[in-house]
Amino acid sequence: MSVWKDFGNAEDQQTFDIIPKGTIARVRMTIKPGGYDDPAQGWTGGYATQGDTGAIYLNCEFVVLEGQYARRKVWSLIGLHSPKGPTYANMGRSFVKGILNSARGFSAKDESPQAQAARRIDGLRDLDGIEFVARIDVEKNQNGDDKNVIKTAVTKDQKGADKAGSSATPPAPTSTPAATAANLPSWAR
């Protein structure tokens, strides 16, 4: 009999418990394109999504790269705009700044020209595929069940940064005009 008619010998389904709140992990972020562009805001390439409420966000998938939870996925939104006011966008900008600091090996307190340049991107496409150290959190979904989310990037000077495997040594920065070898610290060249 065909394997697609008799499932008696199929493996049991895998179940995944929630990754514990506060877990520090190295992740790769992928943006699910939503097709929304606003060139005046720098939102091009169709990466942004506009929701039913008028909110605009990045719909992101984060894959844990190493350790006990390797290959596990977490989904979160990064706010770009809300018709209700600037709070949503400000939280999104802060998160992206943290992602860039973490990915490019800078402290949030570093105001050097190199750090400032590392916090610039050419467009949302620069965030698609970026790797950084994240703090995994837990919140309720629309059904009241626990789900994992990522809302915080961990920079090299923060508590727990050394718990993410290779995060103690900052990764090589992505290659953008803002992050060329000439304006990077020696460890990142």
C-alpha positions as CSV (number, residue, x, y, z in Angstrom):
1,M,0.0,0.0,0.0
2,S,1.2,3.6,-0.7
3,V,2.9,5.5,2.1
4,W,0.4,8.3,1.3
5,K,-2.6,6.0,2.1
6,D,-1.4,4.1,5.2
7,F,0.0,6.2,8.0
8,G,0.3,3.5,10.6
9,N,4.1,3.3,10.3
10,A,4.7,7.1,10.0
11,E,6.8,8.7,12.7
12,D,4.9,10.5,15.6
13,Q,4.6,14.2,15.3
14,Q,7.2,16.3,16.8
15,T,6.1,18.7,19.5
16,F,8.1,21.7,20.6
17,D,7.9,23.2,24.0
18,I,8.2,26.9,24.3
19,I,11.8,28.1,24.5
20,P,12.3,29.4,28.0
21,K,11.8,33.2,28.6
22,G,15.2,35.0,28.7
23,T,17.0,32.4,26.6
24,I,19.9,34.1,24.7
25,A,20.5,32.7,21.2
26,R,22.2,33.6,18.0
27,V,19.5,34.0,15.3
28,R,19.2,34.8,11.6
29,M,16.3,37.1,10.7
30,T,14.4,36.7,7.5
31,I,11.7,39.2,6.5
32,K,8.5,37.9,4.9
33,P,7.8,40.5,2.2
34,G,4.4,42.2,2.5
35,G,4.5,44.2,-0.7
36,Y,4.1,47.6,1.0
37,D,6.5,50.4,-0.2
38,D,6.8,54.0,0.9
39,P,10.0,55.4,-0.7
40,A,9.7,58.6,1.3
41,Q,10.3,56.5,4.4
42,G,13.0,54.4,2.9
43,W,10.6,51.4,2.8
44,T,11.3,49.8,-0.7
45,G,11.7,46.4,-2.1
46,G,8.3,45.2,-0.8
47,Y,9.6,44.2,2.6
48,A,7.0,46.1,4.7
49,T,3.5,44.9,5.4
50,Q,0.5,47.1,6.0
51,G,-2.1,45.5,8.3
52,D,-5.8,45.9,8.5
53,T,-5.5,48.6,11.2
54,G,-3.2,50.7,9.0
55,A,-0.1,49.7,11.0
56,I,3.0,49.0,8.9
57,Y,5.6,46.5,10.1
58,L,8.2,43.9,9.1
59,N,6.9,40.4,9.4
60,C,10.0,38.5,10.6
61,E,11.1,34.9,11.1
62,F,14.1,34.2,13.4
63,V,15.9,30.9,13.1
64,V,18.1,29.9,16.1
65,L,21.5,29.1,14.7
66,E,23.2,27.0,17.4
67,G,22.9,25.4,20.8
68,Q,20.0,23.4,22.4
69,Y,17.3,25.2,20.3
70,A,19.2,25.2,16.9
71,R,16.8,25.3,13.9
72,R,13.9,26.3,16.0
73,K,11.9,29.3,14.6
74,V,10.4,32.3,16.3
75,W,8.1,34.8,14.6
76,S,7.8,38.5,15.5
77,L,6.8,41.9,14.0
78,I,9.0,45.0,14.0
79,G,6.9,48.1,14.0
80,L,7.5,50.8,11.4
81,H,4.3,53.0,11.7
82,S,1.0,53.1,13.6
83,P,-1.8,55.5,12.9
84,K,-2.2,55.6,16.7
85,G,1.0,57.5,17.2
86,P,4.8,57.2,17.2
87,T,5.3,54.6,20.0
88,Y,5.1,51.6,17.7
89,A,7.6,53.0,15.3
90,N,10.0,54.2,18.0
91,M,10.0,50.7,19.5
92,G,10.7,49.3,16.1
93,R,13.6,51.7,15.5
94,S,15.1,50.9,18.9
95,F,14.9,47.2,18.1
96,V,16.6,47.6,14.7
97,K,19.3,49.7,16.3
98,G,19.9,46.9,18.8
99,I,20.0,44.4,15.9
100,L,22.6,46.4,14.1
101,N,24.7,46.9,17.2
102,S,24.5,43.2,18.0
103,A,25.2,42.0,14.4
104,R,28.1,44.5,13.9
105,G,29.6,44.1,17.4
106,F,29.0,47.5,18.9
107,S,27.9,48.6,22.3
108,A,24.7,50.8,22.5
109,K,26.9,53.3,24.4
110,D,29.5,53.5,21.6
111,E,29.1,56.8,19.8
112,S,32.2,56.5,17.7
113,P,32.0,57.3,13.9
114,Q,32.4,53.6,13.3
115,A,29.5,52.7,15.5
116,Q,27.4,55.5,14.0
117,A,28.2,54.2,10.5
118,A,27.3,50.6,11.5
119,R,23.9,51.8,12.5
120,R,23.0,52.9,9.0
121,I,21.4,50.8,6.3
122,D,20.7,51.4,2.7
123,G,17.3,49.9,2.9
124,L,15.2,47.2,4.6
125,R,16.8,44.6,2.4
126,D,20.0,45.1,4.6
127,L,18.1,43.5,7.5
128,D,16.9,40.5,5.6
129,G,19.3,37.6,6.5
130,I,21.1,39.6,9.3
131,E,22.5,37.5,12.1
132,F,22.6,38.7,15.7
133,V,22.2,37.6,19.4
134,A,18.7,37.8,20.7
135,R,16.8,37.4,24.0
136,I,13.8,35.2,23.5
137,D,10.6,36.1,25.3
138,V,7.2,34.5,25.8
139,E,3.8,36.2,25.3
140,K,0.3,35.1,24.7
141,N,-1.1,34.5,21.2
142,Q,-4.6,35.4,20.1
143,N,-5.9,32.1,21.6
144,G,-4.3,32.7,25.0
145,D,-1.5,30.2,24.5
146,D,2.1,30.9,25.1
147,K,4.3,31.7,22.1
148,N,7.9,32.8,21.7
149,V,8.8,36.2,20.4
150,I,11.9,38.2,19.9
151,K,11.8,41.9,20.8
152,T,15.4,42.4,22.2
153,A,18.8,42.2,20.6
154,V,21.7,41.6,22.9
155,T,24.8,43.7,22.4
156,K,28.3,42.6,23.4
157,D,28.3,44.7,26.6
158,Q,25.0,43.3,27.9
159,K,24.4,40.7,30.5
160,G,24.2,37.3,28.8
161,A,25.9,38.2,25.6
162,D,28.5,35.5,26.2
163,K,25.9,32.8,26.6
164,A,25.1,32.6,22.9
165,G,27.9,30.4,21.8
166,S,30.0,32.3,19.4
167,S,28.6,35.7,20.4
168,A,31.6,36.5,22.5
169,T,33.4,37.2,19.3
170,P,31.4,39.6,17.2
171,P,30.6,38.4,13.7
172,A,31.9,40.1,10.7
173,P,29.6,42.9,9.7
174,T,27.5,42.7,6.6
175,S,28.9,44.5,3.7
176,T,27.1,47.8,3.1
177,P,28.6,51.2,2.3
178,A,28.1,52.1,5.9
179,A,30.1,49.2,7.1
180,T,33.2,49.1,5.0
181,A,36.5,47.8,6.2
182,A,37.9,51.3,6.5
183,N,35.5,52.3,9.2
184,L,35.3,49.1,11.2
185,P,37.2,48.3,14.4
186,S,40.3,46.1,13.9
187,W,38.5,42.9,15.2
188,A,35.8,43.2,12.5
189,R,38.1,43.6,9.5
